[in-house]
């Protein structure tokens, strides 16, 4: 009995192998048409593929779009950072160009002051409470700076050295409200019109020039320069130009409003100048 079942299994195995070989041979045979089982199988597989293809494509496209959005966001973020850096760089370039122009102006002014001893300096301190009064510069007695030396920018006169320390100095501006801050000056014309710079009008942003000759004819735009008569400031340092003239209540004097050539609000680089000619002490009076 067991021998029979063993032979039966062997026979079934041989039949299956023969059937399989027959199917393989049948499938490899060139035919113009497929059998109906093959057609059914292919159509079934195609239908299942088409059934899952569209959702799969949609899901794949969704994740691809999400990935594209993420990449776009990262690219925009990077571009924004580069634009911010570019803006900072452009601002820095403009500031450097502006600083370079100021230094060129100072150098040109220094070269033109052939009759004066000059010392270049940089503003290192300015108190907001005394913005129109004093500034601090990085040069002092060790650099040759002394009190009462004139201080100018490339545009014109701004003040004088009030205190000179070893390494730094304090400069009193022409716009200082100090009433004793007076400078001998003149208005250019056919004849010099002498007077004193003594005060500053913050509302008009103009220096006050007191004229002792009320009958003098003065026009707007006339230039105002230092006279050098005080013995401290060199002569012919440019101060500004006339913007208006008003008489006093009694008609004895006139006051000219002078528009400063220098910008008192923004001061970065200055030049300290000293006249080379030594003036006897008895001749030194008002500046």
ROZAVO-652295 format. One record per residue (C-alpha): y negated, z, x. Coordinates in steps of 0.001 Angstrom, whole numbers, padded with zeros to 6 digits, always signed. Each point is the difference from the previous one (the first is absolute). Example, Ala and Ser with C-alpha at 12.3 -4.5 7.8 and 13.67 -1.06 7.14 Angstrom:
<pts>
+004500+007800+012300/-003440-000660+001370/
</pts>
This chain:
<pts>
+000000+000000+000000/-002568+000860+002676/+001003-003142+001833/-000823-002037-003110/-003487+001512-000385/-000663-000558+003680/+000918-003658-000313/-002077-000293-003187/-003128+001294+001746/+000566-002421+002839/+000364-002850-002436/-003238+000973-001820/-001856+000172+003331/+001248-003452+000982/-001014-001418-003383/-003510+001477+000354/-000371-001451+003464/+001125-003402-001204/-002426+000200-002949/-002852+000996+002287/+000728-002855+002402/+000082-002333-002946/-003374+001219-001231/-001494-000395+003461/+001348-003469+000285/-001247-000822-003471/-003515+001290+000783/-000146-001903+003275/+000940-003230-001663/-002917-002345-000527/-000771-000297-003694/-002728-001564-002007/+000048+002725-002632/+000735+003682+000093/+002625+001581-002135/-001139+001940-003014/+000833+003410+001655/-002127-000960+002985/-002797-001228-002227/+000156+003179-002053/-000054+002121+003138/-002929-001888+001538/-001989+000044-003222/+000647+003701-000442/-001080+000763+003550/-003108-002223-000394/-000969+001677-003266/+000366+003465+001555/-002040-001117+003015/-002754-001408-002208/+000063+003171-002055/-000700+002197+003035/-002034-002485+002015/-003275+000243-001976/-000193+003847-000036/+001013+000078+003642/-002735-002490+000834/-002503+002004-002030/+000939+003260+001732/-000050-001644+003418/-003400-001540-000787/-001312+003349-001212/+000941+001770+003220/-001331-002922+002006/-003335+000246-001842/-000089+003745+000589/+000627-000616+003682/-002739-002680+000067/-002450+002397-001688/+000875+002684+002521/-000504-002435+002880/-003300-001161-001519/-001160+003590-000343/+000868+000720+003628/-001756-003181+001115/-003110+000845-002058/+000003+003502+001418/+000222-001382+003528/-002739-002570-000698/-002230+002694-001478/+000468+002149+003090/-000864-002990+002167/-003074-000723-002129/-001107+003628+000295/+000498-000184+003750/-001896-003300+000074/-002889+001548-001934/-000145+002921+002422/+000182-002391+002936/-002768-002179-001433/-002199+003065-000561/+000691+001143+003556/-000848-003449+001371/-003267-000047-001933/-000846+003486+001263/+000805-001032+003587/-002116-003139-000363/-002849+002100-001337/+000430+002518+002834/+000146-002819+002539/-003224-001498-001366/-001730+003369+000268/+001115+000387+003602/-001163-003532+000803/-003392+000789-001535/-000238+003221+002021/+000961-001839+003189/-002558-002728-000683/-002681+002616-000686/+000926+001924+003154/-000307-003136+002112/-003435-000727-001495/-001362+003461+000912/-000638-000921+003597/-003016+002307+000319/+001827+003099-001196/+002738+002289+001197/+002654-000235-002693/+003139+001979-000859/+002478-001194-002596/+001503+002637-002298/+002102+000369-003136/-000688+002185-003019/+002688+002706-000223/-001439+002315-002643/-002199-000058-003076/-000429+002808-002502/-000250-001164-003643/-002527+002786-000628/-002198-001400+002777/+000812-003667-000425/-003618-001123+000350/-000821+002594+002636/+002286+000033+003060/+003068-001627+001539/+002183+001006+002956/+000844-002438+002802/+002618+000100+002764/-002381-000062+002961/-001864+002924+001570/-001733+001219+003140/+002918-000967+002216/-000587-003599-001093/-003742+000143+000626/-001126+000850-003538/-003063+002240-000302/-002027+001364-002889/-002623-002249-001643/+001667-003209+001142/-000328-002804-002546/+003151-001039-001858/+000415-003492-001446/+002665-002248-001496/+000243-003739+000453/-002425-000322-002945/-002724+002459+000915/-001155+003560+000663/+001800+002807-001859/-001264+003204+001648/-000032+002136+003121/+002240+002434+001859/-000752+003466-001352/+002541+002024+001994/+002006-001121+003023/+003150+001902+000935/+002334-000651+002903/+002212-002547-001750/-001599-000554-003409/-003477-000253-001462/-001742+000414-003348/-002238-002831-001188/-002809+000607-002479/-000416-003023-002261/-003314-001499-001052/+001037+000772-003560/+000063+003734+000762/-002244+002042-002338/-001294+001948+003015/-003817-000271-000208/-000437+000206+003773/+002293-002975+000483/-002854-002389+000822/+000012-003213+002010/-002991-001965+001240/+000274-003598-001217/-002035-003088-000814/+000034-002921-002416/+000019-003425+001604/-002883-002321-000814/-003031-001609+001527/-000929+003540+000983/+002399+002921+000240/-000299+002427-002903/+000877+003411+001382/+001517+002901-001872/+002824+002533-000179/+003453-000146-001574/+000217+003398-001697/+002413+000327-002845/+002474-001847-002139/+000035-000892-003682/+003623+000291-001163/-000728-001617-003364/-001474-003129+001576/+002168+000330+003134/-003087-000614+002094/-001736+001641+002946/-003533+001291-000521/-002541-001447+002433/-003366+001817-000031/-002921-002298+000887/-003342+001472+001077/-001982-003179-000596/-000249-000494-003788/-001894-003267+000351/+002810-001672+001959/+001478-003033-001697/+003763+000389-000215/+002465-002437-001542/+003596+000364-000998/+002644-001132+002492/-002133+000930+003003/+002096+001472+002828/-000244+003642+001079/+000853+001071+003569/-000349+003066+002194/-003276+000176+001904/+001249+002022+002976/-003254+001991-000024/+001769+003323-000399/+001520-000363+003442/+003518+000697-001240/+001180-003104-001835/-000076-003409+001663/-002416-002463-001548/+000931-002920-002233/+003180+001424-001441/+000421-001656-003378/-000227+002396-002975/-000270-002218-003068/-002434-001918-002158/-002696+000827-002562/+001169-000063-003604/-003040+001608-001720/-003360+001652+000781/-001729+002675-002117/-003272+001895+000656/-000254+003779-000360/-001941+001661-002800/-003210+000133+002029/+000206-003433+001572/-000163+001398+003529/+003440-001092+001113/+002734-002372-001011/+003731+000456-000091/+002239-002961+000654/+003592+000037-001195/+002160-001391+002771/+003421-001467-000688/+002162+001113+002964/+001654-002787+001960/+002994+002237+000711/+002459+001142-002624/-000320+003811-000094/+002920+000345-002385/+002631-001600+002229/-000392+000766+003700/+002954-000491+002349/-001239-001068+003430/-003352+000863+001545/-001980-000515+003182/-002008+002770+001648/-003006-001439+001852/-002466+001562+002413/-003091-001593+001388/+000221-000424+003770/-003684+000706+000611/-000622+003742+000440/-002972+001264-001997/-001997+002985+001313/+000560+003158-002049/-003671+000358-000941/+000141-003406-001723/+003058+000854-002074/-001008+000810-003562/+001178-001401-003261/+002938-002297+000150/
</pts>
